[in-house]
């Protein structure tokens, strides 16, 4: 049986303080012991700090995306990587990479997409603001009504995909609305979606997401994609 390949994609903008810990936590040896080849790809989104150096020092492959925006970084990665299973993991060390093997098992078994659900895992006080928590619940309700899904954490930055799914996604989001963009696409293709409870850490560096502005963009993306022609 040919060796299957796993790619972990980390979009990163000025994450020199936390990126090293993210890469080091990826259970590469465990996955390789199970017969997978593991490729860690950091998309440097035009950082002005030592993000690229930190990634390369720890053996990650670096892709440069000069146009800033999380959506731009993820879309660029999807165009340039080739793997049987692809995972997206934020570079701020809030999501434990140790859940990747469990997510992989769900993908291997009978799911097309797996989301790491923060709201069902352990979360220390202050890891998510009350505004973000309420907004996430509202966005989940909106997504589930519009698309018939049963998702509780649509804004999670922790995703796993089968290769064939990624090839069908038509993405155009450039910023933090990329998760909403991906959700609308996997729902449109009637993908089998699973949620895995994951713990969520408090971010050690300033957040880049603007709750009100980006929340509005996320809601707008959900509405726009629901009623546009395919």
C-alpha positions in Angstrom: 0.0 0.0 0.0 1.5 3.4 -1.0 2.4 5.8 1.8 -0.2 8.4 2.5 0.8 12.0 3.0 -0.3 14.5 5.7 0.2 18.2 5.3 -0.2 20.6 8.3 -0.7 24.2 7.0 0.1 27.0 9.4 -0.9 30.5 8.2 1.3 33.0 10.1 1.7 36.7 10.3 4.3 37.9 12.8 4.1 34.8 15.0 7.8 34.5 15.9 6.9 34.2 19.6 4.6 31.2 19.3 5.2 29.5 15.9 8.1 27.4 17.2 5.9 25.9 19.9 3.2 25.1 17.4 5.6 23.3 15.0 7.3 21.4 17.8 3.9 20.2 19.2 2.9 18.6 15.9 3.0 14.8 16.6 5.2 14.1 13.5 6.9 11.0 14.9 3.6 9.5 16.0 2.1 10.0 12.5 5.2 8.7 10.8 5.1 5.7 13.0 1.6 5.0 11.7 2.9 5.1 8.1 2.2 8.7 7.1 4.6 11.1 5.5 4.3 14.5 7.2 4.8 17.9 5.6 4.7 21.0 7.8 4.0 24.1 5.7 4.1 27.7 7.1 2.6 30.4 5.0 4.4 33.5 5.9 1.9 36.2 5.2 4.4 39.1 4.7 5.7 39.1 8.3 8.0 41.8 9.5 9.5 39.7 12.3 11.5 36.4 12.4 8.5 34.2 11.5 10.2 32.7 8.4 13.4 32.0 10.2 11.6 30.3 13.1 9.8 28.1 10.7 12.8 27.1 8.7 14.9 26.5 11.8 12.4 23.9 12.9 12.3 22.1 9.5 9.1 23.5 8.2 8.6 24.4 4.5 7.9 28.1 4.0 5.5 29.5 1.4 5.5 33.3 1.0 2.2 35.1 0.5 2.9 38.8 0.2 -0.8 39.9 0.2 -1.8 39.9 3.8 -5.0 38.1 5.0 -5.6 34.7 6.5 -7.8 33.8 3.6 -5.1 34.7 1.1 -2.6 32.5 3.1 -4.8 29.5 3.1 -5.8 29.8 -0.5 -2.2 30.0 -1.5 -1.3 26.9 0.5 -4.2 24.9 -1.0 -2.8 25.8 -4.5 0.7 24.7 -3.7 0.5 21.7 -1.4 -0.3 18.1 -2.4 -1.3 15.6 0.3 -3.9 13.0 1.0 -5.0 14.8 4.2 -4.6 18.5 4.9 -4.9 20.3 8.3 -5.1 24.0 9.1 -3.6 25.1 12.4 -3.3 28.7 13.6 0.2 29.9 14.4 -0.6 31.5 17.8 -0.4 28.3 19.9 -4.0 28.4 21.0 -4.9 25.1 19.4 -3.1 21.9 20.6 -1.6 20.1 17.5 -1.9 16.9 19.5 -5.5 16.4 18.2 -4.3 15.8 14.6 -4.1 12.0 14.9 -7.7 11.9 16.2 -8.9 14.1 13.4 -7.0 12.0 10.9 -8.8 8.9 12.2 -12.2 10.5 11.6 -11.1 11.4 8.0 -9.8 7.9 7.4 -13.0 6.4 8.7 -16.0 8.1 7.2 -15.8 11.9 7.2 -14.7 14.4 4.6 -14.0 17.3 6.9 -13.3 17.6 10.6 -13.5 20.8 12.7 -11.8 21.2 16.1 -14.5 22.5 18.3 -13.3 24.9 21.1 -16.7 25.3 22.7 -16.9 21.6 23.6 -13.3 21.4 25.0 -11.6 23.0 28.0 -11.0 26.7 27.8 -9.3 28.8 30.5 -10.8 32.1 31.6 -10.0 34.9 29.2 -9.2 32.6 26.2 -12.3 33.8 24.4 -14.0 37.1 25.2 -17.7 37.1 26.0 -18.3 39.1 22.8 -16.6 36.5 20.7 -18.4 33.6 22.4 -21.8 35.2 21.8 -20.9 36.1 18.2 -19.7 32.6 17.6 -23.0 31.1 18.8 -24.9 33.6 16.6 -22.8 32.7 13.5 -23.3 29.0 14.2 -27.1 29.5 14.4 -27.0 31.5 11.2 -24.9 28.9 9.3 -27.0 26.0 10.5 -30.2 27.7 9.4 -28.9 28.7 6.1 -27.0 25.6 5.2 -28.7 22.8 7.2 -25.5 22.0 9.0 -25.1 21.1 12.7 -21.9 23.0 13.5 -21.2 24.6 16.9 -17.9 26.3 16.2 -17.8 27.6 12.6 -15.1 30.1 13.3 -12.6 27.6 14.5 -9.1 27.8 13.1 -8.5 24.0 13.3 -9.7 22.1 10.2 -8.9 18.8 8.6 -9.8 17.9 5.0 -9.5 14.9 2.7 -7.6 15.8 -0.5 -10.6 15.4 -2.8 -12.6 17.9 -0.8 -9.9 20.7 -1.1 -9.9 20.2 -4.8 -13.6 21.1 -5.0 -13.5 24.2 -2.9 -14.1 27.5 -4.6 -12.7 30.0 -2.2 -12.5 33.8 -2.6 -12.3 35.1 1.0 -9.1 37.0 1.8 -9.4 37.6 5.5 -10.9 36.1 8.7 -14.0 35.2 6.8 -12.1 32.3 5.2 -13.6 29.8 7.7 -17.2 30.9 6.7 -16.1 30.6 3.1 -14.9 27.0 3.6 -18.0 26.1 5.6 -20.3 27.3 2.9 -18.4 25.3 0.3 -18.3 22.0 2.2 -22.0 22.4 3.0 -22.7 23.1 -0.7 -20.9 19.9 -1.7 -22.8 18.0 1.1 -19.5 16.9 2.7 -19.7 14.6 5.7 -18.6 16.9 8.6 -17.5 15.9 12.1 -16.6 18.1 15.1 -14.0 17.0 17.6 -13.9 18.7 21.0 -10.5 20.3 21.5 -9.0 22.4 24.3 -8.2 26.0 23.6 -5.4 28.0 25.1 -5.3 31.7 25.9 -3.4 33.6 23.3 -0.1 34.9 24.5 0.2 37.7 21.9 -2.3 40.4 20.8 -5.2 39.2 18.7 -5.4 40.3 15.0 -9.1 39.6 14.7 -11.5 42.6 15.2 -14.6 41.1 16.7 -17.2 43.5 15.3 -15.7 44.2 11.9 -14.7 40.6 11.1 -17.9 39.3 12.6 -19.9 41.4 10.2 -17.7 40.1 7.3 -18.3 36.5 8.4 -22.1 37.0 8.5 -22.0 38.7 5.1 -20.0 35.8 3.6 -22.6 33.3 4.9 -25.5 35.2 3.4 -23.8 36.0 0.1 -22.7 32.5 -0.6 -26.1 31.0 0.3 -27.9 33.0 -2.3 -25.4 33.4 -5.1 -25.5 31.1 -8.2 -23.1 28.2 -8.3 
